[in-house]
Amino acid sequence: MAIEIKAPTFPESVQEGTLATWHKNVGDSVTRDELIVDIETDKVVLEVVAPASGILSEVLKAQDDTVLSNEVIARIEEGEATAPAAPAAKKEEADIQVAESLVNPAAKKLADERGIDLSQISGTGKGGRITKEDVVNFTPPAAPAPAAAPAPAAQSTEEPMPAGERVERRVAMTRMRSRIAERLLDVTQTTASLTTFNEVDMSALMGLRKQYQDEFTKTHSGTRLGFMGFFVKAAVEALKRFPLVNASIDGTDIVYHGFQDIGVAVSTDRGLVVPVLRNAENMSIATVENSIGDYAGKARDGKLSIEEMTGGTFTITNGGVYGSLLSTPIINPPQTAILGMHTIQQRPVAVNGQVEIRPMMYLALSYDHRLIDGKEAVQFLVTIKQLIEDPAKILLEI
């Protein structure tokens, strides 16, 4: 009996996806709930598993094909799955060299075309699986690895080009990167974006963190005390005081949100994603830190669900972890404001008429001037500054 394998049901915000990688070939045995194919949307990569055990009898969609919600993409001939057959003679040498590591078919094909030894690539996919992106991003070592030196012909194609050569490489954008580009361009064209800046003295917060880090980690089952938990709680309090910053524009209407759903920007190999802390106003600092850690792990593994990245009333992004001193973050629509954190730098500042060296951070608030006036934006950012410089106010909610 043939069983259909269908694409997942996409939410309204996702119109279609791209078939990224087949993990099984026609004729392969599959077991129920085994990963069969990855489908990339403009937000996440969705994993499609086998609905039953049997043999993959038919594949209806090829890699890079467009896939619609609930569309049939393959069929399984139901029955008890047999143990995988021994590698056929047509299997490439790279399959043997990578031993226990799994390699996506698209990755193998691209590696063969480029003469790349797959044993030199560290897989970033599930269970160490080598993906097509891993092959695309692979930079060969300056000298061949002694244990797995490539054949002379392959070696010559991967060596650096002689001086004076001008080399170009054209790679198609992923669906996610393409969608990010579209959204960012749309924001610059459809919002009256403006950025206001301030700086915050991190001395008090850093001292509090140093004093209680060990006790906090022990009490909260290994969760480390970071800065983001305090900034999220400071943002929640500031949003309560300035509800327009927590609002959104819908046509000619202003939508006020009676809750604070804070998006926290996370950078991944595929692009920037923004998982959302639902009802952050009800979260403790420990819960915020733990949730952010979980989201970061899911983001790296491509496990974030669409629901976890949908919505949000305000966003915080931290370019400081990469060394950014100052930037103008771009609003995440339909939100009307975004807070940018930056690197902490020791700088001379005037304190009570004396010059002191303090750990300072620049803050940036980009906002939609159609809804938020400059006075309100500045006051909002000053509130964040005051709460961070006196973190007891965050804990006491004053």
MOTA-V211607 format. One record per residue. N is the residue number from 0. RES is the residue in three letters. NEAR is the number of other C-alpha atoms within 10 Angstrom. D_FIRST is the distance of its C-alpha to the first C-alpha in whole Angstrom. Layout:
# MOTA-V211607
n-><N;N>
res-><RES;RES>
near-><NEAR;NEAR>
d_first-><D_FIRST;D_FIRST>
This chain:
# MOTA-V211607
n-><0;1;2;3;4;5;6;7;8;9;10;11;12;13;14;15;16;17;18;19;20;21;22;23;24;25;26;27;28;29;30;31;32;33;34;35;36;37;38;39;40;41;42;43;44;45;46;47;48;49;50;51;52;53;54;55;56;57;58;59;60;61;62;63;64;65;66;67;68;69;70;71;72;73;74;75;76;77;78;79;80;81;82;83;84;85;86;87;88;89;90;91;92;93;94;95;96;97;98;99;100;101;102;103;104;105;106;107;108;109;110;111;112;113;114;115;116;117;118;119;120;121;122;123;124;125;126;127;128;129;130;131;132;133;134;135;136;137;138;139;140;141;142;143;144;145;146;147;148;149;150;151;152;153;154;155;156;157;158;159;160;161;162;163;164;165;166;167;168;169;170;171;172;173;174;175;176;177;178;179;180;181;182;183;184;185;186;187;188;189;190;191;192;193;194;195;196;197;198;199;200;201;202;203;204;205;206;207;208;209;210;211;212;213;214;215;216;217;218;219;220;221;222;223;224;225;226;227;228;229;230;231;232;233;234;235;236;237;238;239;240;241;242;243;244;245;246;247;248;249;250;251;252;253;254;255;256;257;258;259;260;261;262;263;264;265;266;267;268;269;270;271;272;273;274;275;276;277;278;279;280;281;282;283;284;285;286;287;288;289;290;291;292;293;294;295;296;297;298;299;300;301;302;303;304;305;306;307;308;309;310;311;312;313;314;315;316;317;318;319;320;321;322;323;324;325;326;327;328;329;330;331;332;333;334;335;336;337;338;339;340;341;342;343;344;345;346;347;348;349;350;351;352;353;354;355;356;357;358;359;360;361;362;363;364;365;366;367;368;369;370;371;372;373;374;375;376;377;378;379;380;381;382;383;384;385;386;387;388;389;390;391;392;393;394;395;396;397>
res-><MET;ALA;ILE;GLU;ILE;LYS;ALA;PRO;THR;PHE;PRO;GLU;SER;VAL;GLN;GLU;GLY;THR;LEU;ALA;THR;TRP;HIS;LYS;ASN;VAL;GLY;ASP;SER;VAL;THR;ARG;ASP;GLU;LEU;ILE;VAL;ASP;ILE;GLU;THR;ASP;LYS;VAL;VAL;LEU;GLU;VAL;VAL;ALA;PRO;ALA;SER;GLY;ILE;LEU;SER;GLU;VAL;LEU;LYS;ALA;GLN;ASP;ASP;THR;VAL;LEU;SER;ASN;GLU;VAL;ILE;ALA;ARG;ILE;GLU;GLU;GLY;GLU;ALA;THR;ALA;PRO;ALA;ALA;PRO;ALA;ALA;LYS;LYS;GLU;GLU;ALA;ASP;ILE;GLN;VAL;ALA;GLU;SER;LEU;VAL;ASN;PRO;ALA;ALA;LYS;LYS;LEU;ALA;ASP;GLU;ARG;GLY;ILE;ASP;LEU;SER;GLN;ILE;SER;GLY;THR;GLY;LYS;GLY;GLY;ARG;ILE;THR;LYS;GLU;ASP;VAL;VAL;ASN;PHE;THR;PRO;PRO;ALA;ALA;PRO;ALA;PRO;ALA;ALA;ALA;PRO;ALA;PRO;ALA;ALA;GLN;SER;THR;GLU;GLU;PRO;MET;PRO;ALA;GLY;GLU;ARG;VAL;GLU;ARG;ARG;VAL;ALA;MET;THR;ARG;MET;ARG;SER;ARG;ILE;ALA;GLU;ARG;LEU;LEU;ASP;VAL;THR;GLN;THR;THR;ALA;SER;LEU;THR;THR;PHE;ASN;GLU;VAL;ASP;MET;SER;ALA;LEU;MET;GLY;LEU;ARG;LYS;GLN;TYR;GLN;ASP;GLU;PHE;THR;LYS;THR;HIS;SER;GLY;THR;ARG;LEU;GLY;PHE;MET;GLY;PHE;PHE;VAL;LYS;ALA;ALA;VAL;GLU;ALA;LEU;LYS;ARG;PHE;PRO;LEU;VAL;ASN;ALA;SER;ILE;ASP;GLY;THR;ASP;ILE;VAL;TYR;HIS;GLY;PHE;GLN;ASP;ILE;GLY;VAL;ALA;VAL;SER;THR;ASP;ARG;GLY;LEU;VAL;VAL;PRO;VAL;LEU;ARG;ASN;ALA;GLU;ASN;MET;SER;ILE;ALA;THR;VAL;GLU;ASN;SER;ILE;GLY;ASP;TYR;ALA;GLY;LYS;ALA;ARG;ASP;GLY;LYS;LEU;SER;ILE;GLU;GLU;MET;THR;GLY;GLY;THR;PHE;THR;ILE;THR;ASN;GLY;GLY;VAL;TYR;GLY;SER;LEU;LEU;SER;THR;PRO;ILE;ILE;ASN;PRO;PRO;GLN;THR;ALA;ILE;LEU;GLY;MET;HIS;THR;ILE;GLN;GLN;ARG;PRO;VAL;ALA;VAL;ASN;GLY;GLN;VAL;GLU;ILE;ARG;PRO;MET;MET;TYR;LEU;ALA;LEU;SER;TYR;ASP;HIS;ARG;LEU;ILE;ASP;GLY;LYS;GLU;ALA;VAL;GLN;PHE;LEU;VAL;THR;ILE;LYS;GLN;LEU;ILE;GLU;ASP;PRO;ALA;LYS;ILE;LEU;LEU;GLU;ILE>
near-><9;16;18;18;24;19;24;18;12;16;12;8;10;14;12;20;26;22;23;25;21;19;17;18;15;13;13;17;21;28;20;14;12;16;17;21;23;20;23;22;23;19;24;20;23;22;18;18;19;22;20;21;20;24;24;24;17;17;16;11;16;15;15;15;13;15;22;19;16;12;15;16;18;22;22;25;20;19;15;14;17;13;10;9;8;6;10;7;7;6;9;13;12;17;17;13;14;17;9;10;16;17;21;19;18;19;20;21;15;15;19;16;10;14;18;22;25;25;18;17;17;16;21;16;18;13;10;13;18;25;23;22;17;19;22;13;10;15;12;16;11;9;9;16;13;7;7;12;13;16;11;8;9;16;16;12;12;17;13;11;11;7;6;6;8;7;6;6;4;5;7;7;10;18;21;21;16;13;15;17;12;11;14;14;12;12;17;12;10;10;17;15;20;20;21;15;18;14;15;20;22;22;15;15;19;15;11;14;16;11;11;12;16;14;12;16;14;12;11;13;10;12;19;18;23;16;15;18;20;23;21;27;27;23;28;24;21;20;23;16;14;17;16;20;26;28;24;21;16;9;7;6;8;12;13;14;17;12;19;26;22;26;27;25;20;20;16;13;13;17;14;15;21;25;28;25;25;17;14;20;19;13;16;14;21;20;16;22;21;19;18;21;14;12;23;22;14;14;23;16;16;19;16;22;15;19;10;15;19;14;19;25;27;28;28;23;21;20;19;18;12;9;12;14;16;17;18;17;23;24;23;21;22;16;19;27;30;28;26;23;25;22;19;19;17;14;13;13;15;10;10;7;7;8;11;13;12;18;18;19;22;21;24;22;24;23;27;26;16;12;17;19;14;15;8;14;24;16;14;20;21;18;19;26;22;15;24;25;17;15;20;14;14;20;14;7;11;8>
d_first-><0;4;6;10;13;16;20;22;24;27;30;33;35;32;31;29;28;28;25;27;25;22;22;19;19;16;15;16;15;15;15;15;18;19;20;19;21;24;25;29;31;34;35;32;29;26;24;20;18;14;13;11;11;10;11;12;11;13;16;17;20;23;26;28;26;27;24;25;24;20;19;16;17;14;10;8;6;5;8;12;13;16;20;21;22;26;27;27;30;30;30;33;36;35;32;34;37;36;35;33;33;29;30;28;27;29;32;32;32;35;37;36;38;41;41;41;40;38;39;42;40;39;36;36;32;30;31;34;31;33;32;33;36;37;38;39;42;42;46;47;50;53;53;50;49;51;48;45;47;46;46;50;48;45;48;50;48;48;51;53;55;58;61;61;58;56;52;50;46;44;41;39;39;36;35;36;40;40;39;42;44;44;44;47;49;48;50;53;53;53;54;58;58;61;61;64;64;66;66;66;68;65;68;67;64;64;66;64;61;63;65;62;59;59;59;57;54;55;55;51;49;50;50;52;55;54;56;53;53;57;56;53;55;58;56;55;59;60;57;58;62;61;58;58;57;54;53;51;52;50;51;55;54;54;52;53;51;52;50;50;47;48;46;46;46;44;44;41;40;38;41;43;41;42;41;42;44;44;47;49;52;51;50;52;53;51;48;48;49;46;44;45;44;41;40;42;39;36;38;38;35;33;32;34;32;33;34;36;38;38;42;45;48;50;49;51;51;53;54;56;54;54;58;58;61;61;58;58;54;52;51;47;47;47;49;53;54;53;55;56;57;58;60;63;66;69;72;75;76;78;78;81;83;83;80;78;74;71;68;67;64;63;61;60;59;57;57;57;60;59;59;61;64;66;68;65;63;66;66;63;63;66;65;62;65;67;64;63;67;67;64;66;65;62;61;64;62;66>
